[in-house]
Amino acid sequence: MRWMVTALGVLVLLLGGSGLRSGDEGTAPVPVEVAELGDFVDSPDRVTFVGEVSLFGELLCPCFMVTSDGASAMVWYDLTDTGGTAVAPESLASIVNGATVRVEGEVQVEPDPGTGMQAVTAISIEQVTS
């Protein structure tokens, strides 16, 4: 079932692009909770949020889930195949399921079609705890 969810997400990204908007790259990201990500769909602002990693390395996509206070989001970290961005590989080297990470990125226009979760294209990922 997980691979179907991931395949749908990849298909949407391939057909519809990355969903990124061209915001001001020099603007500081807006700190938000995972549950608030949907409020930034039509915003050019970058966001930053903290949550616990799950499904890292388990899905057939360059993505994983981040959960905080019962809300979850899919974090995409390599969209170079669709003309998007990629997080530096060294930023991902120490990330494990159960770790707490700080993600900076842009909220995608469309939520993940398989799960309905908000999707975020990561610009940077920093492990806070292991």
DSSP file (Angstrom, degrees, kcal/mol; ACC not computed):
  #  RESIDUE AA STRUCTURE BP1 BP2  ACC     N-H-->O    O-->H-N    N-H-->O    O-->H-N    TCO  KAPPA ALPHA  PHI   PSI    X-CA   Y-CA   Z-CA
    1    1 A M     >        0   0    0      0, 0.0     4,-1.9     0, 0.0     3,-0.3   0.000 360.0 360.0 360.0 -39.8    0.0    0.0    0.0
    2    2 A R  H  >  +     0   0    0      1,-0.2     4,-2.4     2,-0.2     5,-0.2   0.891 360.0  53.7 -61.4 -38.4    2.8    2.4    0.8
    3    3 A W  H  > S+     0   0    0      1,-0.2     4,-2.6     2,-0.2    -1,-0.2   0.840 106.3  53.2 -67.4 -30.1    4.4    2.0   -2.6
    4    4 A M  H  > S+     0   0    0     -3,-0.3     4,-2.3     2,-0.2    -1,-0.2   0.917 108.9  48.8 -68.2 -42.1    1.0    2.9   -4.2
    5    5 A V  H  X S+     0   0    0     -4,-1.9     4,-1.9     1,-0.2   109,-0.4   0.930 114.7  45.8 -59.9 -45.9    0.8    6.1   -2.2
    6    6 A T  H  X S+     0   0    0     -4,-2.4     4,-2.6     1,-0.2     5,-0.2   0.904 109.7  53.5 -66.0 -42.3    4.4    7.0   -3.2
    7    7 A A  H  X S+     0   0    0     -4,-2.6     4,-2.5     1,-0.2    -1,-0.2   0.903 108.8  50.1 -61.0 -41.0    3.8    6.1   -6.8
    8    8 A L  H  X S+     0   0    0     -4,-2.3     4,-2.4     2,-0.2    -1,-0.2   0.911 110.3  50.3 -62.9 -41.8    0.8    8.5   -6.9
    9    9 A G  H  X S+     0   0    0     -4,-1.9     4,-2.1     2,-0.2    -2,-0.2   0.909 111.6  47.5 -62.4 -43.1    2.8   11.2   -5.4
   10   10 A V  H  X S+     0   0    0     -4,-2.6     4,-2.6     2,-0.2    -1,-0.2   0.907 110.5  52.9 -64.7 -42.1    5.7   10.8   -7.9
   11   11 A L  H  X S+     0   0    0     -4,-2.5     4,-2.6     2,-0.2     5,-0.3   0.920 109.1  48.6 -60.5 -44.8    3.2   10.7  -10.7
   12   12 A V  H  X S+     0   0    0     -4,-2.4     4,-3.1     1,-0.2    -1,-0.2   0.918 112.7  48.6 -61.3 -43.3    1.6   14.0   -9.6
   13   13 A L  H  X S+     0   0    0     -4,-2.1     4,-1.3     1,-0.2    -2,-0.2   0.892 113.3  47.2 -64.9 -38.6    5.0   15.6   -9.3
   14   14 A L  H  < S+     0   0    0     -4,-2.6    -2,-0.2     2,-0.2    -1,-0.2   0.895 120.6  37.2 -69.9 -39.5    6.1   14.4  -12.8
   15   15 A L  H  < S+     0   0    0     -4,-2.6    -2,-0.2    -5,-0.2    -3,-0.2   0.858 129.3  30.7 -79.8 -36.3    2.8   15.5  -14.4
   16   16 A G  H  < S-     0   0    0     -4,-3.1     3,-0.4     1,-0.3    -3,-0.2   0.377 105.0-121.5-107.6   4.5    2.3   18.7  -12.5
   17   17 A G     <  -     0   0    0     -4,-1.3    -1,-0.3    -5,-0.2    -2,-0.1  -0.308  51.2 -52.7  81.5-172.7    5.8   19.8  -11.7
   18   18 A S        -     0   0    0     64,-0.3    -1,-0.2    -4,-0.1     3,-0.1   0.673  63.5-127.7 -79.4 -17.0    7.2   20.4   -8.3
   19   19 A G        +     0   0    0     -3,-0.4    90,-0.6     1,-0.3     2,-0.2   0.609  57.9 146.8  81.3  10.2    4.4   22.8   -7.2
   20   20 A L        -     0   0    0     88,-0.1     2,-0.3    89,-0.1    -1,-0.3  -0.503  37.2-148.2 -83.6 150.3    6.9   25.4   -6.1
   21   21 A R        -     0   0    0     -2,-0.2     2,-1.4    22,-0.1    22,-0.0  -0.814  25.4-109.9-110.6 155.8    6.3   29.1   -6.4
   22   22 A S        +     0   0    0     -2,-0.3     2,-0.1     2,-0.0    -2,-0.0  -0.690  51.9 165.0 -91.0  93.4    9.0   31.7   -7.0
   23   23 A G        -     0   0    0     -2,-1.4     2,-0.8    21,-0.1    22,-0.1  -0.344  51.7 -72.8 -94.8-179.4    9.2   33.5   -3.7
   24   24 A D    >   -     0   0    0      1,-0.2     3,-1.7    -2,-0.1    22,-0.2  -0.685  40.0-158.8 -78.0 109.4   11.9   35.8   -2.4
   25   25 A E  T 3  S+     0   0    0     -2,-0.8    -1,-0.2     1,-0.3    -2,-0.0   0.692  87.7  61.0 -64.6 -19.3   14.8   33.5   -1.6
   26   26 A G  T 3  S+     0   0    0      2,-0.1    -1,-0.3    -3,-0.0     2,-0.3   0.531  81.3 103.3 -86.6  -5.4   16.3   36.1    0.7
   27   27 A T  S <  S-     0   0    0     -3,-1.7    19,-0.1     1,-0.1     3,-0.1  -0.570  79.2-112.6 -80.6 137.9   13.3   36.1    3.1
   28   28 A A        -     0   0    0     -2,-0.3    18,-0.2     1,-0.1    -1,-0.1  -0.407  39.9-102.7 -65.9 143.5   13.6   34.2    6.4
   29   29 A P        -     0   0    0      0, 0.0    18,-0.3     0, 0.0    -1,-0.1  -0.325  31.7-115.7 -67.6 151.9   11.4   31.1    6.6
   30   30 A V  E     -a   47   0A   0     16,-3.0    18,-2.1    -3,-0.1     2,-0.3  -0.779  26.1-127.1 -88.8 122.5    8.2   31.4    8.7
   31   31 A P  E     +a   48   0A   0      0, 0.0     2,-0.3     0, 0.0    18,-0.2  -0.568  43.3 162.6 -71.4 128.0    8.2   29.1   11.7
   32   32 A V        -     0   0    0     16,-2.6    18,-0.4    -2,-0.3     2,-0.3  -0.896  39.5-110.9-138.5 166.4    5.1   26.9   11.7
   33   33 A E    >   -     0   0    0     -2,-0.3     3,-1.6    16,-0.1     4,-0.4  -0.675  36.8-112.5 -90.8 155.2    3.6   23.7   13.2
   34   34 A V  G >  S+     0   0    0     16,-0.3     3,-1.6     1,-0.3     4,-0.3   0.894 118.6  58.5 -55.6 -40.6    3.1   20.7   10.9
   35   35 A A  G 3  S+     0   0    0      1,-0.3     3,-0.3    33,-0.2    -1,-0.3   0.702 102.5  55.1 -63.3 -19.3   -0.7   21.2   11.3
   36   36 A E  G X  S+     0   0    0     -3,-1.6     3,-1.8     1,-0.2     4,-0.3   0.464  76.1  98.5 -92.8  -2.7   -0.4   24.7    9.9
   37   37 A L  G X  S+     0   0    0     -3,-1.6     3,-2.2    -4,-0.4    -1,-0.2   0.849  74.3  62.7 -57.9 -36.7    1.3   23.8    6.6
   38   38 A G  G >  S+     0   0    0     -3,-0.3     3,-1.1    -4,-0.3    -1,-0.3   0.747  92.1  66.2 -60.6 -23.2   -2.0   23.9    4.7
   39   39 A D  G <  S+     0   0    0     -3,-1.8    -1,-0.3     1,-0.2     3,-0.2   0.615  98.9  53.8 -71.6 -11.3   -2.3   27.6    5.5
   40   40 A F  G X  S+     0   0    0     -3,-2.2     3,-1.0    -4,-0.3    67,-0.3   0.189  72.5 105.5-111.0  15.5    0.8   28.3    3.4
   41   41 A V  T <  S+     0   0    0     -3,-1.1    -1,-0.1     1,-0.2    -2,-0.1   0.911  90.7  35.0 -61.7 -43.7   -0.3   26.6    0.1
   42   42 A D  T 3  S+     0   0    0     -4,-0.2    -1,-0.2    -3,-0.2    -2,-0.1   0.217 101.5 101.6 -95.9  14.9   -0.9   30.0   -1.6
   43   43 A S    <   -     0   0    0     -3,-1.0    64,-0.2     2,-0.1   -22,-0.1  -0.788  64.3-147.9-103.1 141.6    2.0   31.8    0.1
   44   44 A P        +     0   0    0      0, 0.0   -21,-0.1     0, 0.0    -1,-0.1   0.516  67.1 114.2 -79.1  -3.3    5.4   32.5   -1.5
   45   45 A D        -     0   0    0    -22,-0.1    62,-0.4     1,-0.1     2,-0.3  -0.382  65.9-131.5 -71.4 142.0    6.9   32.1    2.0
   46   46 A R        -     0   0    0    -22,-0.2   -16,-3.0   -18,-0.2     2,-0.3  -0.639  27.8-149.8 -80.6 151.5    9.3   29.4    2.9
   47   47 A V  E     -aB  30 105A   0     58,-2.9    58,-2.4   -18,-0.3     2,-0.4  -0.824  11.2-156.6-121.3 160.9    8.4   27.6    6.1
   48   48 A T  E     +aB  31 104A   0    -18,-2.1   -16,-2.6    -2,-0.3     2,-0.3  -0.997  20.7 162.8-136.6 138.2   10.4   25.8    8.8
   49   49 A F  E     - B   0 103A   0     54,-2.0    54,-3.0    -2,-0.4     2,-0.4  -0.969  27.3-132.6-150.9 162.3    9.0   23.2   11.2
   50   50 A V  E     + B   0 102A   0    -18,-0.4   -16,-0.3    -2,-0.3     2,-0.3  -0.933  36.9 136.7-121.1 141.1   10.2   20.5   13.6
   51   51 A G  E     - B   0 101A   0     50,-2.0    50,-2.7    -2,-0.4     2,-0.4  -0.983  50.7 -79.7-169.1 176.0    9.0   16.9   13.8
   52   52 A E  E     -CB  67 100A   0     15,-3.1    15,-2.1    -2,-0.3    48,-0.2  -0.738  43.6-125.6 -93.4 134.5    9.8   13.2   14.1
   53   53 A V  E     +C   66   0A   0     46,-2.9    45,-2.9    -2,-0.4     2,-0.3  -0.539  34.2 165.0 -79.5 138.5   11.0   11.3   11.1
   54   54 A S  E     +C   65   0A   0     11,-2.3    11,-2.6    -2,-0.2     3,-0.1  -0.973  57.8  25.4-145.8 160.5    9.3    8.1    9.9
   55   55 A L  S >> S+     0   0    0     -2,-0.3     3,-1.6     1,-0.2     4,-0.8   0.614  73.5 160.3  63.5  16.1    9.3    6.0    6.7
   56   56 A F  T 34 S+     0   0    0      1,-0.3    -1,-0.2     2,-0.2    41,-0.2  -0.543  74.1   3.0 -69.2 125.9   12.8    7.3    5.9
   57   57 A G  T 34 S+     0   0    0      6,-0.4    -1,-0.3    -2,-0.3     7,-0.1   0.481 115.0  89.8  77.9   2.8   14.3    4.8    3.4
   58   58 A E  T <4 S+     0   0    0     -3,-1.6     2,-0.2    -4,-0.0    -2,-0.2   0.607  71.4  72.9-105.2 -15.9   11.1    2.8    3.3
   59   59 A L  S  < S-     0   0    0     -4,-0.8     2,-1.1     4,-0.4     4,-0.1  -0.648  83.8-119.2-100.9 157.0    9.3    4.5    0.5
   60   60 A L  S    S+     0   0    0     -2,-0.2    -1,-0.0   -58,-0.1    -2,-0.0  -0.316  90.6  65.9 -89.4  52.4   10.0    4.3   -3.2
   61   61 A C  S    S-     0   0    0     -2,-1.1     2,-1.8     2,-0.2    -2,-0.2  -0.969  97.7 -95.9-159.1 163.8   10.6    8.0   -3.5
   62   62 A P  S    S+     0   0    0      0, 0.0    15,-2.6     0, 0.0    16,-0.8  -0.457  93.6  92.1 -83.1  64.9   13.0   10.7   -2.2
   63   63 A C  E     - D   0  76A   0     -2,-1.8    -6,-0.4    13,-0.2    -4,-0.4  -0.958  48.1-175.5-152.2 163.5   10.7   11.4    0.6
   64   64 A F  E     - D   0  75A   0     11,-1.6    11,-3.3    -2,-0.3     2,-0.4  -0.950  31.2-100.3-154.7 170.8    9.8   10.7    4.2
   65   65 A M  E     -CD  54  74A   0    -11,-2.6   -11,-2.3    -2,-0.3     2,-0.4  -0.778  23.8-163.6-100.9 142.6    7.1   11.6    6.8
   66   66 A V  E     -CD  53  73A   0      7,-2.4     7,-2.0    -2,-0.4     2,-0.4  -0.995  11.1-170.5-122.6 130.5    7.5   14.1    9.5
   67   67 A T  E     +CD  52  72A   0    -15,-2.1   -15,-3.1    -2,-0.4     2,-0.3  -0.960  12.1 166.4-125.9 139.2    5.0   14.1   12.4
   68   68 A S  E >  S- D   0  71A   0      3,-2.5     3,-2.1    -2,-0.4   -33,-0.2  -0.951  71.5  -9.3-150.8 130.3    4.4   16.6   15.2
   69   69 A D  T 3  S-     0   0    0     -2,-0.3     3,-0.1     1,-0.3   -18,-0.0   0.843 128.9 -53.0  51.3  39.3    1.5   16.8   17.7
   70   70 A G  T 3  S+     0   0    0      1,-0.2     2,-0.4   -36,-0.0    -1,-0.3   0.363 115.7 109.7  83.3  -5.8   -0.5   14.3   15.7
   71   71 A A  E <   -D   68   0A   0     -3,-2.1    -3,-2.5    46,-0.0     2,-0.3  -0.831  48.8-163.6-104.5 143.4   -0.2   16.0   12.3
   72   72 A S  E     -D   67   0A   0     -2,-0.4    46,-0.6    -5,-0.2     2,-0.3  -0.900   9.8-175.3-127.6 154.8    2.0   14.6    9.5
   73   73 A A  E     -De  66 118A   0     -7,-2.0    -7,-2.4    -2,-0.3     2,-0.5  -0.987  27.5-120.6-142.9 150.2    3.5   15.9    6.3
   74   74 A M  E     -De  65 119A   0     44,-2.2    46,-2.7    -2,-0.3     2,-0.6  -0.824  25.9-155.3 -90.7 128.7    5.4   14.3    3.4
   75   75 A V  E     -De  64 120A   0    -11,-3.3   -11,-1.6    -2,-0.5     2,-0.5  -0.929   2.5-159.6-108.6 118.5    8.9   15.9    3.0
   76   76 A W  E     +De  63 121A   0     44,-3.1    46,-3.0    -2,-0.6   -13,-0.2  -0.859  12.8 176.5 -97.9 126.2   10.4   15.6   -0.5
   77   77 A Y        +     0   0    0    -15,-2.6    10,-2.9    -2,-0.5     2,-0.3   0.469  65.6  39.3-114.0  -2.7   14.2   16.0   -0.5
   78   78 A D  B     +G   86   0B   0    -16,-0.8     8,-0.3     8,-0.2    -1,-0.2  -0.759  48.9 151.6-150.1 101.4   15.3   15.4   -4.1
   79   79 A L    > > +     0   0    0      6,-3.4     5,-3.0    -2,-0.3     3,-1.3  -0.042  34.5 121.2-115.5  29.2   13.2   16.7   -7.0
   80   80 A T  G > 5 +     0   0    0      1,-0.3     3,-1.3     3,-0.2    -1,-0.1   0.787  67.4  65.4 -65.5 -26.0   16.0   17.1   -9.5
   81   81 A D  G 3 5S+     0   0    0      1,-0.3    -1,-0.3    -3,-0.2    -2,-0.1   0.764 108.1  40.5 -66.0 -23.7   14.3   14.7  -11.9
   82   82 A T  G < 5S-     0   0    0     -3,-1.3   -64,-0.3     3,-0.1    -1,-0.3   0.143 128.3 -93.3-110.6  18.5   11.4   17.2  -12.2
   83   83 A G  T < 5S+     0   0    0     -3,-1.3    -3,-0.2     1,-0.2    -2,-0.1   0.578  90.4 118.2  84.3   9.5   13.6   20.3  -12.4
   84   84 A G      < -     0   0    0     -5,-3.0     2,-0.2     1,-0.2    -1,-0.2   0.056  64.5 -78.6 -91.9-156.5   13.3   21.0   -8.7
   85   85 A T        -     0   0    0     37,-0.1    -6,-3.4    -3,-0.1     2,-0.4  -0.519  29.0-146.3-105.2 169.9   15.9   21.1   -5.9
   86   86 A A  B     -G   78   0B   0     -8,-0.3     2,-0.3    -2,-0.2    -8,-0.2  -0.999  17.6-124.3-137.6 140.5   17.8   18.6   -3.8
   87   87 A V        -     0   0    0    -10,-2.9    37,-0.1    -2,-0.4     5,-0.1  -0.612  47.1 -92.2 -77.7 141.8   19.0   18.6   -0.2
   88   88 A A    >>  -     0   0    0     35,-0.3     3,-1.8    -2,-0.3     4,-0.6  -0.318  31.9-129.1 -56.6 132.0   22.7   18.1    0.1
   89   89 A P  H >> S+     0   0    0      0, 0.0     3,-1.2     0, 0.0     4,-0.9   0.818 106.5  62.4 -55.7 -33.4   23.3   14.3    0.7
   90   90 A E  H 34 S+     0   0    0      1,-0.3     4,-0.4     2,-0.2     3,-0.1   0.768  96.2  60.6 -66.1 -22.6   25.5   15.0    3.7
   91   91 A S  H <4 S+     0   0    0     -3,-1.8    -1,-0.3     1,-0.2     3,-0.2   0.751 109.1  42.9 -71.2 -23.3   22.4   16.5    5.4
   92   92 A L  H X< S+     0   0    0     -3,-1.2     3,-1.2    -4,-0.6    -2,-0.2   0.594  88.5  91.3 -96.1 -14.1   20.6   13.2    5.1
   93   93 A A  T 3< S+     0   0    0     -4,-0.9    -1,-0.1     1,-0.3    -2,-0.1   0.808  94.8  34.7 -57.2 -36.0   23.5   10.9    6.1
   94   94 A S  T 3  S+     0   0    0     -4,-0.4     2,-0.3    -3,-0.2    -1,-0.3   0.434  88.2 117.1-101.5   1.1   22.7   10.8    9.8
   95   95 A I    <   +     0   0    0     -3,-1.2     2,-0.3    -4,-0.1    35,-0.1  -0.527  37.3 170.1 -75.3 132.4   18.9   11.0    9.6
   96   96 A V    >   -     0   0    0     -2,-0.3     3,-2.0     4,-0.0   -43,-0.3  -0.934  43.5 -83.6-135.0 158.1   17.1    7.9   11.0
   97   97 A N  T 3  S+     0   0    0     -2,-0.3   -43,-0.2     1,-0.3     3,-0.1  -0.403 117.4  30.2 -60.0 137.0   13.5    7.0   11.7
   98   98 A G  T 3  S+     0   0    0    -45,-2.9    -1,-0.3     1,-0.4   -44,-0.1   0.182  92.0 123.4  95.4 -15.7   12.6    8.3   15.1
   99   99 A A    <   -     0   0    0     -3,-2.0   -46,-2.9    31,-0.1     2,-0.5  -0.407  63.0-123.0 -74.6 154.1   15.0   11.3   14.9
  100  100 A T  E     -BF  52 129A   0     29,-1.4    28,-3.3   -48,-0.2    29,-1.7  -0.869  35.3-176.2 -97.7 130.9   13.7   14.9   15.3
  101  101 A V  E     -BF  51 127A   0    -50,-2.7   -50,-2.0    -2,-0.5     2,-0.5  -0.893  26.6-137.0-126.7 155.7   14.5   17.1   12.4
  102  102 A R  E     -BF  50 126A   0     24,-3.2    24,-2.6    -2,-0.3     2,-0.4  -0.969  27.3-164.0-108.0 123.9   14.1   20.8   11.5
  103  103 A V  E     -BF  49 125A   0    -54,-3.0   -54,-2.0    -2,-0.5     2,-0.4  -0.912  10.7-168.9-112.3 133.5   12.9   21.1    7.9
  104  104 A E  E     +BF  48 124A   0     20,-2.7    19,-3.7    -2,-0.4    20,-1.9  -0.983  37.3 108.0-115.3 133.2   13.0   24.3    5.8
  105  105 A G  E     -BF  47 122A   0    -58,-2.4   -58,-2.9    -2,-0.4     2,-0.4  -0.949  62.2 -74.4-174.1-166.6   11.1   24.3    2.6
  106  106 A E  E     - F   0 121A   0     15,-2.2    15,-2.9    -2,-0.3     2,-0.3  -0.962  41.0-120.1-120.1 133.4    8.2   25.3    0.4
  107  107 A V  E     - F   0 120A   0    -62,-0.4    13,-0.2    -2,-0.4   -86,-0.1  -0.553  32.3-124.2 -72.6 129.4    4.7   23.9    0.8
  108  108 A Q        -     0   0    0     11,-2.9    11,-0.3    -2,-0.3   -89,-0.1  -0.436  12.0-125.7 -74.6 150.6    3.6   22.2   -2.4
  109  109 A V  S    S+     0   0    0    -90,-0.6    -1,-0.1    -2,-0.1   -90,-0.1   0.899  95.3  49.5 -63.3 -42.8    0.4   23.4   -4.0
  110  110 A E  S    S-     0   0    0    -69,-0.0     9,-0.2     8,-0.0    -2,-0.1  -0.826  84.0-129.4-102.0 135.3   -1.2   19.9   -4.1
  111  111 A P        -     0   0    0      0, 0.0     7,-0.2     0, 0.0     6,-0.1  -0.333  50.3 -73.9 -70.0 164.2   -1.3   17.6   -1.1
  112  112 A D     >  -     0   0    0      5,-3.0     4,-3.0     1,-0.2     3,-0.2  -0.441  45.2-144.9 -59.0 122.9    0.0   14.0   -1.5
  113  113 A P  T  4 S+     0   0    0      0, 0.0    -1,-0.2     0, 0.0  -108,-0.1   0.793  93.2  49.5 -68.5 -27.3   -2.9   12.4   -3.5
  114  114 A G  T  4 S+     0   0    0   -109,-0.4  -109,-0.1     1,-0.1  -108,-0.1   0.822 128.3  18.8 -80.4 -30.9   -2.5    9.0   -1.8
  115  115 A T  T  4 S-     0   0    0     -3,-0.2    -1,-0.1     2,-0.2     3,-0.1   0.642  89.0-130.3-113.8 -21.1   -2.6   10.2    1.8
  116  116 A G     <  +     0   0    0     -4,-3.0     2,-0.1     1,-0.3     3,-0.1   0.428  60.8 141.6  79.5  -2.0   -4.0   13.7    1.7
  117  117 A M        -     0   0    0     -5,-0.2    -5,-3.0    -6,-0.1    -1,-0.3  -0.384  61.8-101.2 -70.4 150.1   -1.1   14.9    3.8
  118  118 A Q  E     -e   73   0A   0    -46,-0.6   -44,-2.2    -7,-0.2     2,-0.4  -0.482  38.3-141.9 -67.5 142.4    0.4   18.3    3.0
  119  119 A A  E     -e   74   0A   0    -11,-0.3   -11,-2.9    -9,-0.2     2,-0.4  -0.881  14.4-166.2-111.5 142.4    3.7   17.9    1.0
  120  120 A V  E     -eF  75 107A   0    -46,-2.7   -44,-3.1    -2,-0.4     2,-0.7  -0.991  17.1-140.9-129.4 133.2    6.8   20.1    1.4
  121  121 A T  E     -eF  76 106A   0    -15,-2.9   -15,-2.2    -2,-0.4   -44,-0.2  -0.858  31.8-133.5 -91.6 115.7    9.8   20.4   -0.9
  122  122 A A  E     + F   0 105A   0    -46,-3.0   -17,-0.3    -2,-0.7     3,-0.1  -0.435  30.8 177.3 -75.2 140.0   12.8   20.6    1.4
  123  123 A I  E    S+     0   0A   0    -19,-3.7     2,-0.3     1,-0.4   -35,-0.3   0.684  79.7   3.6-101.6 -38.5   15.5   23.2    1.0
  124  124 A S  E     - F   0 104A   0    -20,-1.9   -20,-2.7   -37,-0.1    -1,-0.4  -0.996  59.6-163.3-147.7 149.8   17.4   22.1    4.1
  125  125 A I  E     - F   0 103A   0     -2,-0.3     2,-0.4   -22,-0.2   -22,-0.2  -0.996  10.0-175.6-134.3 127.1   17.0   19.3    6.7
  126  126 A E  E     - F   0 102A   0    -24,-2.6   -24,-3.2    -2,-0.4     2,-0.4  -0.987  24.0-130.2-126.5 127.4   18.8   19.5   10.0
  127  127 A Q  E     - F   0 101A   0     -2,-0.4   -26,-0.3   -26,-0.2     3,-0.1  -0.639  22.9-179.8 -76.8 128.2   18.8   16.7   12.6
  128  128 A V  E     -     0   0A   0    -28,-3.3     2,-0.3    -2,-0.4   -27,-0.2   0.852  69.3  -1.0 -93.3 -45.9   17.9   18.1   16.0
  129  129 A T  E       F   0 100A   0    -29,-1.7   -29,-1.4     1,-0.0    -1,-0.4  -0.960 360.0 360.0-141.0 159.6   18.0   14.8   18.0
  130  130 A S              0   0    0     -2,-0.3   -31,-0.1   -31,-0.2   -29,-0.0   0.425 360.0 360.0-103.0 360.0   18.7   11.2   17.2
